[in-house]
Amino acid sequence: MKRSWNTLSQMSNGLYTVQDFERAAYRLVVEQVLYANDRMARTAYAIVEDHFGDFVSALEPLGIRLERNAHYRYIVALPTHGEGTPVTLAETLLVLVLRQRYDEAARQGRLEEHGEVVVELPELQEAYQALASRAMPDVGDLRDLARTLKRWGVCRLVESEPDDPQPFHLRVRPAIVEIAGEQWLQRLDQHNRDDDDAEDAVEDDDAAA
């Protein structure tokens, strides 16, 4: 670590306390992404942005690397070794489908001011069936999955107006580009191998019987 939180606090002339630096580091590790345009994350984002090198040095021994996007103003914490948090197949599939919709919108120049992309449910359903070769989760399960993905900083659920036939839509956030990378394809491949092993085991049991 380059400089202690106490040293940085003193250098800020009372603007930030030691606890402010500790809370910013904790939020970055737990929430994975800090967006400057999120009201509850603005202070933490400003602290990390102003002392980026110090936070890089502080989190490096924990196996965490930091990346920042100056254009859309967010900072993301990524595991150095790529293992990350264990995820379910449903979570993996939804993340990869949303990443595909984000990339497509980026190619078409449909990114909004803060780099977000709106994905309506009919669009999501069509993409999910095409990419995952299975039906999209029902509305209740999709809400639960969206809550998890919100914690990872890759999307947020927006409730619809009363006269809208759709209950909600998803807004895919720009940090999905950093988070849903090659390691997510590896996770999907591992899920597929696990499924194949389970099917082989069932077939062997049936043959034995």
C-alpha positions in Angstrom: 0.0 0.0 0.0 1.4 3.4 -1.0 0.0 5.5 1.8 -2.1 4.7 4.8 -5.7 5.8 5.1 -4.6 8.0 8.0 -2.1 9.8 5.8 -4.6 10.3 3.0 -7.1 11.6 5.5 -4.7 14.2 6.8 -3.7 15.2 3.2 -7.4 15.9 2.5 -7.5 18.6 5.1 -10.5 17.2 6.8 -12.5 16.5 3.7 -12.3 12.7 4.2 -11.9 10.7 7.4 -10.1 7.4 7.8 -13.5 5.7 8.0 -14.5 7.3 4.6 -11.5 5.5 3.0 -12.3 2.3 4.7 -15.9 2.4 3.7 -15.0 3.2 0.1 -12.6 0.2 -0.1 -15.2 -2.1 1.5 -17.9 -0.9 -0.9 -15.7 -1.4 -3.9 -14.9 -5.0 -2.9 -18.5 -5.9 -1.9 -20.4 -4.1 -4.7 -17.7 -4.7 -7.3 -18.6 -1.5 -9.3 -18.9 2.1 -8.2 -20.8 4.4 -10.6 -20.3 8.2 -10.3 -23.9 8.8 -11.3 -25.4 6.6 -8.6 -26.4 8.9 -5.8 -25.4 6.5 -3.0 -22.0 5.8 -4.5 -20.9 9.3 -5.5 -18.7 9.9 -2.4 -17.1 6.5 -2.5 -16.4 6.9 -6.3 -14.9 10.3 -5.7 -12.6 9.0 -3.0 -11.3 6.1 -5.1 -11.0 8.2 -8.2 -8.9 10.8 -6.5 -6.7 8.2 -4.8 -6.8 5.5 -7.5 -3.2 4.4 -7.2 -3.5 4.0 -3.4 -6.6 1.8 -3.7 -4.9 -0.3 -6.4 -2.0 -0.9 -4.0 -4.3 -1.6 -1.1 -6.4 -4.2 -2.9 -3.7 -5.9 -4.9 -2.6 -8.1 -2.0 -6.2 -9.4 -1.8 -6.0 -10.6 -5.4 -8.2 -7.8 -6.7 -7.4 -5.5 -9.6 -9.1 -2.2 -10.4 -10.1 -0.8 -13.7 -11.8 2.5 -14.4 -13.8 3.9 -17.3 -13.3 7.7 -17.4 -15.9 8.2 -20.1 -18.9 6.6 -18.3 -17.2 7.2 -14.9 -17.2 4.0 -13.1 -14.6 1.9 -11.3 -14.8 -1.9 -11.2 -13.0 -4.4 -8.9 -12.1 -7.7 -10.6 -10.5 -10.9 -9.2 -6.9 -11.2 -10.4 -7.1 -15.0 -10.8 -10.5 -15.1 -12.5 -12.3 -17.4 -10.1 -14.8 -14.9 -8.8 -18.0 -15.7 -6.9 -19.6 -19.0 -7.6 -22.7 -18.5 -9.8 -25.6 -20.6 -10.9 -26.3 -21.6 -14.5 -29.4 -19.3 -14.6 -27.2 -16.3 -13.5 -24.5 -17.2 -16.0 -27.0 -17.4 -18.9 -28.7 -14.2 -18.1 -25.4 -12.3 -17.8 -24.2 -13.6 -21.1 -27.5 -12.8 -22.9 -27.5 -9.2 -21.5 -23.8 -8.9 -22.6 -24.8 -9.9 -26.1 -27.7 -7.3 -26.1 -25.3 -4.7 -24.8 -22.7 -5.4 -27.5 -25.4 -5.3 -30.2 -26.7 -1.9 -28.9 -23.2 -0.5 -28.8 -22.6 -1.6 -32.4 -25.8 0.2 -33.4 -25.0 3.4 -31.4 -27.9 3.0 -29.0 -26.0 3.5 -25.7 -27.6 6.1 -23.5 -25.8 9.0 -21.7 -24.3 6.9 -18.9 -23.6 4.0 -21.2 -26.7 2.0 -20.3 -28.9 -0.1 -22.6 -32.6 -0.6 -22.2 -33.7 -4.2 -22.7 -37.4 -4.8 -22.9 -38.9 -8.2 -21.9 -40.0 -9.3 -25.4 -36.5 -8.5 -26.7 -34.9 -10.4 -23.8 -37.2 -13.4 -24.3 -36.3 -13.6 -28.0 -32.5 -13.3 -27.3 -32.6 -15.7 -24.4 -34.3 -18.4 -26.5 -31.9 -17.9 -29.4 -28.7 -17.8 -27.4 -29.5 -20.2 -24.5 -31.7 -22.6 -26.5 -34.2 -22.7 -23.6 -37.2 -20.6 -22.3 -36.5 -17.5 -20.4 -37.1 -17.7 -16.6 -40.6 -16.6 -15.5 -41.2 -13.0 -14.3 -40.7 -13.9 -10.6 -37.4 -15.8 -11.2 -36.2 -13.0 -13.5 -36.8 -10.4 -10.7 -34.7 -12.5 -8.3 -31.9 -12.9 -10.9 -32.0 -9.1 -11.6 -31.5 -8.4 -7.9 -28.3 -10.5 -7.9 -27.1 -8.9 -11.1 -27.7 -5.5 -9.6 -25.3 -6.4 -6.8 -22.7 -7.2 -9.4 -23.2 -3.8 -11.0 -24.2 -5.2 -14.4 -27.9 -4.3 -14.6 -30.8 -2.8 -12.8 -34.5 -3.5 -12.9 -36.9 -0.6 -13.6 -40.6 -0.9 -12.8 -43.0 0.0 -15.6 -45.7 2.7 -15.5 -49.2 1.4 -14.6 -50.4 1.5 -18.2 -47.5 -0.4 -19.6 -48.3 -4.1 -20.4 -44.7 -5.1 -19.3 -44.2 -5.3 -15.5 -40.6 -4.0 -15.8 -37.6 -3.7 -18.1 -33.9 -4.1 -17.5 -31.2 -1.5 -17.9 -27.8 -3.1 -18.7 -24.9 -1.1 -17.2 -21.6 -0.5 -18.9 -19.4 -2.4 -16.4 -20.9 -5.6 -17.9 -18.1 -5.3 -20.5 -15.4 -5.8 -17.9 -17.3 -8.3 -15.7 -18.8 -10.6 -18.3 -15.6 -11.5 -20.1 -13.8 -14.7 -21.0 -14.2 -16.1 -17.4 -18.0 -16.2 -17.9 -17.7 -18.3 -21.0 -15.5 -20.6 -19.0 -18.1 -20.8 -16.3 -20.8 -21.6 -18.9 -18.5 -24.3 -20.3 -18.0 -25.8 -16.8 -21.8 -25.8 -16.2 -22.3 -27.6 -19.5 -19.6 -30.2 -18.6 -21.3 -30.7 -15.2 -24.6 -31.3 -16.9 -23.1 -33.8 -19.3 -21.4 -35.6 -16.4 -24.8 -35.8 -14.6 -26.5 -37.2 -17.6 -23.8 -39.8 -18.1 -24.2 -40.8 -14.5 -27.9 -41.2 -14.9 -27.4 -43.3 -18.0 -24.8 -45.5 -16.3 -27.2 -46.1 -13.3 -30.0 -47.0 -15.7 -27.7 -49.4 -17.6 -26.6 -51.0 -14.3 -30.2 -51.4 -13.2 
